[in-house]
Amino acid sequence: MYKISFFLLISILVLSLSACEQEEKTDEGFSDRTINSQYVQFRLVRVSGPFEHPWSVAFMPDGSYLVTERPGRLNHVKNGEITEIAGLPPIHARGQGGLMEVSLHPDFESNQFVYLTYSKGDRDGTATTLIRGTLSDGELQNVEELFTQDRKSSPGRHYGSKLAWMADGTLLMSIGDRGGEPPRAQDNADHAGTLLRLNDDGSVPDDNPFIGHANVLPEIYSYGHRNIQGLVVDPVTQDIWATEHGPRGGDELNFVEPATNYGWPVVSQGRSYRTEGVYEFTEHRALDGMTDPFYVLSPTLAPSGLAMVTSDKFPRWKGNLLAGGLRAERIRRLVIEGGEVVHDEELLLQTIGRIREVREAPNGNIYILTDYSEGHMYRMEPTN
């Protein structure tokens, strides 16, 4: 018995050390290169960095951009020069928490509004929080808190925190199940495990799907999500697509509709991290009244940024989704026709490492952030 316990302990220590080494690996050895995919040849170029665990990017009208760093910094990058922007509130950075999403108001050129999400709180509890400020003279001014989830949780896990704008000017915001208590995602009196829909000032839209429903928080648009970390709205159809973390082998692409229950944690096609058997909180792989994943991203992807190709820069990819992966160190190019994924191509496998963000820029190029203590920004551009 002693020998079994001893070797089990050694195995755990080795796995822990390996995980630490994986986390500290950087993409420092990269050089610009041309890559042939199935239908497109593109150039992959490193354009800026290093950043400390960069999380999100927003593109400015003048061609510069903003980049968040999870420890709590917002940067303005122009012509390769990185300048930190002052004026942020205190940010509790621990584990997966910190400064996360950045997004510009659709009318940014007239109002200069910048939206940010972060983990607010202390070592006893944190909450996913949305703020807005005006960007002026290298500083975020007139900062106001627009929304904070209703209940703090132990810090460090499953904040969600992705933002996406609808054509009507409303803002979608994801909140993860916060990790420790997955059943919260089925409690409609709790923001955990949901996708929210807000007005641009943080108030609740009058036509939200649960307005007037007793015991349902009015901000909720859909629920039963584990941890949405990829979110995009089709600019033509207004279809909402989200990628979210499942347990082992159960990462999902979801087509999000209002007032819909996506099942977590009662339903999942993932497996237990410890045993690869049924996940501890899961009772079913599918169940009436709960919506199945549009597509299961198996093997494990560990979803991050999600982009839709909308420009003519990559004509053979137009309309496709590009789903980034952290643990998988790749992008999945998903072709959707007739209500199903008909093609799934793997891009950049272990080329630049852990992919945190994937965004289409206004000029049609695809930008990528890598999640390391010295992460970088990359640009995918067609060669012709």
C-alpha positions as CSV (number, residue, x, y, z in Angstrom):
1,M,0.0,0.0,0.0
2,Y,2.9,2.3,0.9
3,K,4.5,1.7,-2.5
4,I,1.3,2.4,-4.4
5,S,0.8,5.7,-2.6
6,F,4.4,6.7,-3.1
7,F,4.4,6.1,-6.8
8,L,1.0,7.9,-7.1
9,L,2.5,10.9,-5.3
10,I,5.5,10.9,-7.6
11,S,3.2,10.7,-10.7
12,I,1.2,13.7,-9.4
13,L,4.4,15.7,-8.8
14,V,5.7,15.0,-12.3
15,L,2.3,16.0,-13.9
16,S,2.3,19.2,-11.8
17,L,5.8,20.1,-12.9
18,S,4.9,19.4,-16.5
19,A,1.8,21.7,-16.2
20,C,4.0,24.4,-14.8
21,E,6.5,24.1,-17.6
22,Q,3.7,24.3,-20.1
23,E,2.4,27.4,-18.5
24,E,5.7,29.2,-18.6
25,K,6.6,28.2,-22.2
26,T,6.7,31.2,-24.5
27,D,6.4,31.7,-28.2
28,E,9.8,33.6,-28.3
29,G,11.4,31.5,-31.0
30,F,8.9,32.3,-33.7
31,S,9.9,33.8,-37.1
32,D,7.6,35.1,-39.8
33,R,6.6,32.4,-42.3
34,T,4.3,31.5,-45.2
35,I,1.8,28.7,-44.4
36,N,-0.2,26.5,-46.8
37,S,-3.7,25.5,-45.5
38,Q,-6.1,23.4,-47.4
39,Y,-7.5,26.2,-49.5
40,V,-5.5,29.4,-48.6
41,Q,-1.9,30.3,-48.5
42,F,-1.3,33.0,-45.9
43,R,1.6,34.8,-44.2
44,L,1.9,34.6,-40.4
45,V,3.6,37.7,-39.0
46,R,4.5,38.7,-35.5
47,V,3.4,42.3,-35.1
48,S,3.8,43.3,-31.4
49,G,4.7,42.2,-27.9
50,P,5.7,40.8,-25.6
51,F,2.6,41.2,-23.4
52,E,2.1,39.5,-20.0
53,H,-0.8,37.0,-20.6
54,P,-2.6,39.1,-23.2
55,W,-6.4,38.4,-23.2
56,S,-8.2,40.6,-25.8
57,V,-7.7,43.1,-28.6
58,A,-9.9,46.0,-29.9
59,F,-9.1,47.8,-33.2
60,M,-9.1,51.6,-33.2
61,P,-10.3,53.7,-36.2
62,D,-6.8,54.9,-36.9
63,G,-5.4,51.4,-37.3
64,S,-3.8,51.2,-33.9
65,Y,-5.3,48.8,-31.3
66,L,-5.9,48.2,-27.6
67,V,-4.6,45.0,-25.8
68,T,-5.5,43.9,-22.3
69,E,-3.0,42.0,-20.1
70,R,-4.6,39.7,-17.5
71,P,-2.5,41.0,-14.6
72,G,-4.3,44.4,-15.0
73,R,-2.9,46.5,-17.8
74,L,-4.5,48.1,-20.8
75,N,-2.2,49.0,-23.6
76,H,-2.4,51.2,-26.7
77,V,-0.3,49.8,-29.5
78,K,0.5,52.2,-32.4
79,N,3.3,51.6,-35.0
80,G,4.6,48.8,-32.8
81,E,5.0,51.1,-29.8
82,I,3.3,49.9,-26.6
83,T,1.9,52.6,-24.2
84,E,0.1,51.7,-21.0
85,I,-3.2,53.5,-20.5
86,A,-3.9,54.8,-17.0
87,G,-7.2,55.1,-15.1
88,L,-8.2,51.5,-14.5
89,P,-9.8,50.5,-11.2
90,P,-8.2,48.0,-8.8
91,I,-8.2,44.5,-10.5
92,H,-7.9,41.2,-8.6
93,A,-5.7,39.0,-10.8
94,R,-5.6,35.4,-9.7
95,G,-5.7,32.2,-11.7
96,Q,-8.0,32.8,-14.7
97,G,-9.1,36.2,-13.3
98,G,-7.8,39.7,-13.9
99,L,-8.3,42.2,-16.7
100,M,-10.0,40.4,-19.6
101,E,-12.1,41.7,-22.5
102,V,-11.8,45.0,-24.2
103,S,-14.4,46.3,-26.7
104,L,-15.2,49.6,-28.4
105,H,-18.7,51.1,-28.5
106,P,-20.1,50.8,-32.1
107,D,-20.1,54.7,-32.1
108,F,-16.6,55.0,-30.6
109,E,-15.6,57.7,-33.1
110,S,-18.2,60.0,-31.6
111,N,-18.3,59.0,-27.9
112,Q,-14.8,57.4,-27.3
113,F,-16.4,54.7,-25.1
114,V,-14.2,51.7,-24.2
115,Y,-15.7,48.7,-22.4
116,L,-13.7,46.3,-20.2
117,T,-14.4,43.3,-18.1
118,Y,-12.4,42.2,-15.1
119,S,-12.5,40.3,-11.9
120,K,-13.5,42.6,-9.1
121,G,-13.1,41.7,-5.4
122,D,-10.4,40.3,-3.1
123,R,-8.9,37.0,-2.0
124,D,-12.2,36.0,-0.4
125,G,-14.4,36.5,-3.4
126,T,-14.5,38.0,-6.9
127,A,-17.2,38.8,-9.5
128,T,-17.1,39.3,-13.3
129,T,-17.6,43.1,-13.8
130,L,-18.2,45.4,-16.7
131,I,-16.9,49.0,-16.8
132,R,-17.0,51.8,-19.3
133,G,-14.7,54.8,-19.7
134,T,-13.8,57.4,-22.3
135,L,-10.4,57.2,-23.8
136,S,-8.6,60.6,-23.8
137,D,-5.0,61.7,-23.7
138,G,-3.7,58.2,-23.0
139,E,-6.0,57.7,-20.0
140,L,-9.4,56.0,-19.3
141,Q,-11.5,58.8,-17.9
142,N,-15.0,59.0,-16.4
143,V,-14.9,55.3,-15.6
144,E,-18.3,53.9,-14.5
145,E,-19.3,50.4,-13.4
146,L,-22.1,49.2,-15.6
147,F,-22.7,45.7,-14.3
148,T,-21.4,43.2,-11.7
149,Q,-22.6,39.7,-11.4
150,D,-24.9,39.2,-8.4
151,R,-22.8,36.8,-6.3
152,K,-19.1,36.7,-5.6
153,S,-17.2,33.4,-5.7
154,S,-13.9,32.0,-4.7
155,P,-11.4,33.7,-7.1
156,G,-9.6,32.1,-9.9
157,R,-11.9,30.2,-12.2
158,H,-14.5,30.5,-15.1
159,Y,-15.2,34.2,-15.4
160,G,-16.5,34.0,-19.0
161,S,-16.1,37.7,-19.8
162,K,-16.5,37.8,-23.6
163,L,-18.4,40.7,-25.2
164,A,-20.2,41.1,-28.5
165,W,-22.4,43.8,-30.0
166,M,-25.7,43.3,-31.6
167,A,-26.9,45.4,-34.5
168,D,-29.6,47.1,-32.2
169,G,-26.8,48.5,-30.0
170,T,-27.2,46.0,-27.2
171,L,-24.2,44.2,-25.7
172,L,-23.8,40.5,-25.0
173,M,-21.7,39.4,-22.1
174,S,-20.8,35.9,-21.0
175,I,-20.3,34.8,-17.4
176,G,-18.8,31.4,-16.5
177,D,-20.2,29.0,-13.9
178,R,-17.3,30.1,-11.6
179,G,-16.0,26.6,-11.3
180,G,-16.7,25.5,-7.8
181,E,-20.5,25.0,-8.0
182,P,-21.5,24.0,-11.5
183,P,-25.3,23.7,-10.7
184,R,-25.4,27.5,-10.4
185,A,-25.6,27.5,-14.2
186,Q,-29.2,26.0,-13.9
187,D,-30.3,28.6,-11.3
188,N,-32.0,31.5,-13.1
189,A,-31.7,33.7,-10.0
190,D,-27.9,33.6,-10.4
191,H,-25.8,35.2,-13.2
192,A,-23.2,32.3,-13.2
193,G,-23.2,30.2,-16.3
194,T,-25.1,32.6,-18.5
195,L,-25.0,34.8,-21.5
196,L,-26.4,38.3,-20.7
197,R,-27.9,41.0,-22.9
198,L,-27.5,44.6,-21.7
199,N,-28.0,48.1,-23.1
200,D,-24.9,50.1,-23.7
201,D,-25.3,51.8,-20.3
202,G,-25.6,48.5,-18.4
203,S,-29.4,48.6,-18.1
204,V,-31.7,45.8,-19.1
205,P,-33.3,45.9,-22.6
206,D,-37.1,46.0,-22.5
207,D,-37.4,43.0,-24.9
208,N,-35.0,40.6,-23.1
209,P,-36.5,37.1,-23.1
210,F,-37.1,36.8,-19.3
211,I,-38.6,40.2,-18.6
212,G,-41.5,39.7,-16.3
213,H,-40.6,36.1,-15.3
214,A,-40.5,35.6,-11.6
215,N,-37.3,34.3,-10.1
216,V,-35.3,34.9,-13.3
217,L,-32.7,37.7,-13.4
218,P,-33.8,40.1,-16.2
219,E,-30.3,40.4,-17.8
220,I,-30.2,36.7,-18.7
221,Y,-30.4,35.9,-22.4
222,S,-29.5,32.2,-22.3
223,Y,-28.2,29.9,-19.5
224,G,-26.8,26.4,-18.8
225,H,-23.4,27.5,-20.1
226,R,-20.1,26.3,-18.4
227,N,-17.7,29.0,-19.6
228,I,-18.2,30.9,-22.8
229,Q,-14.8,32.2,-24.0
230,G,-15.5,32.6,-27.7
231,L,-18.4,34.8,-28.8
232,V,-19.2,36.4,-32.2
233,V,-22.3,37.8,-33.9
234,D,-22.8,37.4,-37.6
235,P,-23.1,41.0,-38.9
236,V,-25.5,39.9,-41.6
237,T,-27.9,37.5,-40.0
238,Q,-27.3,38.5,-36.3
239,D,-26.8,34.8,-35.5
240,I,-24.9,34.4,-32.2
241,W,-22.2,31.8,-32.0
242,A,-20.3,30.8,-28.9
243,T,-17.6,28.4,-28.0
244,E,-17.4,27.2,-24.4
245,H,-15.3,24.9,-22.2
246,G,-16.7,21.5,-21.3
247,P,-15.0,18.9,-19.1
248,R,-12.6,16.6,-20.9
249,G,-13.5,16.1,-24.5
250,G,-16.8,18.1,-24.2
251,D,-15.9,21.6,-25.5
252,E,-18.8,23.0,-27.5
253,L,-19.8,25.3,-30.3
254,N,-23.3,26.6,-29.6
255,F,-25.8,28.5,-31.8
256,V,-27.3,30.7,-29.1
257,E,-31.0,31.6,-29.1
258,P,-32.9,33.6,-26.4
259,A,-34.4,31.9,-23.4
260,T,-32.6,28.7,-24.2
261,N,-31.1,26.2,-21.7
262,Y,-27.8,24.7,-22.9
263,G,-27.8,22.0,-20.2
264,W,-24.7,22.5,-18.1
265,P,-24.0,20.7,-15.8
266,V,-27.0,18.3,-16.1
267,V,-26.1,17.5,-19.7
268,S,-22.6,17.2,-21.2
269,Q,-20.8,15.1,-23.7
270,G,-17.5,15.6,-21.8
271,R,-15.9,13.2,-19.3
272,S,-14.4,13.4,-15.9
273,Y,-10.9,14.9,-15.6
274,R,-9.9,12.4,-13.0
275,T,-11.3,9.1,-14.3
276,E,-12.5,9.8,-17.9
277,G,-15.8,8.4,-16.7
278,V,-19.1,10.3,-16.4
279,Y,-18.4,13.9,-15.2
280,E,-19.3,14.3,-11.5
281,F,-22.2,16.7,-11.9
282,T,-23.5,15.3,-15.2
283,E,-26.6,13.0,-15.4
284,H,-27.2,12.8,-19.2
285,R,-25.5,13.3,-22.6
286,A,-28.7,14.7,-23.9
287,L,-32.1,15.6,-22.4
288,D,-35.4,16.9,-23.6
289,G,-35.8,20.6,-22.8
290,M,-32.1,21.2,-23.0
291,T,-30.3,22.2,-26.2
292,D,-27.5,20.0,-27.5
293,P,-24.3,21.5,-28.7
294,F,-24.3,22.6,-32.4
295,Y,-20.9,20.9,-32.7
296,V,-18.7,19.1,-30.2
297,L,-15.1,20.4,-30.4
298,S,-13.4,17.0,-29.8
299,P,-10.7,16.3,-29.1
300,T,-10.2,18.9,-26.4
301,L,-9.7,22.4,-27.7
302,A,-10.0,24.6,-24.5
303,P,-11.8,27.3,-26.5
304,S,-10.6,30.9,-26.5
305,G,-11.3,33.6,-29.1
306,L,-13.9,33.1,-31.8
307,A,-14.0,35.1,-35.1
308,M,-16.1,35.0,-38.2
309,V,-14.5,35.7,-41.6
310,T,-16.6,38.4,-43.2
311,S,-14.3,40.3,-45.6
312,D,-13.1,39.4,-49.1
313,K,-9.4,39.2,-47.9
314,F,-9.9,35.4,-47.5
315,P,-12.7,34.7,-50.1
316,R,-12.5,30.9,-49.6
317,W,-13.0,31.3,-45.9
318,K,-15.8,33.9,-46.0
319,G,-18.6,33.0,-43.6
320,N,-16.4,30.5,-41.7
321,L,-15.8,30.5,-38.0
322,L,-12.2,30.5,-36.6
323,A,-12.2,29.0,-33.1
324,G,-9.0,29.4,-31.1
325,G,-7.7,26.9,-28.6
326,L,-5.5,27.2,-25.5
327,R,-4.5,23.7,-24.5
328,A,-4.9,22.5,-28.1
329,E,-2.5,25.2,-29.5
330,R,-4.5,25.6,-32.7
331,I,-7.4,27.2,-34.6
332,R,-10.3,25.2,-35.9
333,R,-11.8,26.6,-39.2
334,L,-15.4,25.5,-39.2
335,V,-17.5,25.6,-42.3
336,I,-21.3,25.6,-41.6
337,E,-23.9,24.7,-44.2
338,G,-27.5,23.6,-43.9
339,G,-27.5,23.8,-40.1
340,E,-24.4,21.7,-39.5
341,V,-20.6,21.8,-39.6
342,V,-19.6,20.2,-42.9
343,H,-15.8,20.8,-42.7
344,D,-13.3,21.3,-39.9
345,E,-9.8,22.2,-40.7
346,E,-6.9,22.5,-38.2
347,L,-4.7,25.6,-38.5
348,L,-1.5,26.6,-36.8
349,L,-1.2,23.4,-34.7
350,Q,1.6,24.0,-32.2
351,T,3.0,26.8,-34.4
352,I,2.7,29.7,-31.9
353,G,1.4,27.9,-28.8
354,R,-1.6,28.7,-26.6
355,I,-4.0,30.8,-28.6
356,R,-6.0,33.2,-26.4
357,E,-7.7,35.5,-28.9
358,V,-8.7,35.4,-32.6
359,R,-10.2,38.6,-34.1
360,E,-10.9,39.8,-37.6
361,A,-9.6,43.4,-38.0
362,P,-11.5,46.1,-40.0
363,N,-9.0,45.6,-42.8
364,G,-9.9,41.9,-43.1
365,N,-6.7,40.4,-41.7
366,I,-6.9,38.0,-38.8
367,Y,-5.1,38.8,-35.5
368,I,-4.1,36.3,-32.8
369,L,-2.9,36.7,-29.2
370,T,-0.9,34.0,-27.5
371,D,-1.4,33.3,-23.8
372,Y,2.0,33.3,-22.1
373,S,4.0,35.4,-19.6
374,E,5.6,36.8,-22.8
375,G,2.8,36.5,-25.3
376,H,2.6,38.2,-28.7
377,M,0.2,39.5,-31.3
378,Y,0.3,37.8,-34.7
379,R,-1.3,38.7,-38.1
380,M,-2.6,36.3,-40.7
381,E,-2.7,37.9,-44.1
382,P,-3.2,36.4,-47.6
383,T,-0.2,36.1,-49.8
384,N,-1.9,37.1,-53.0
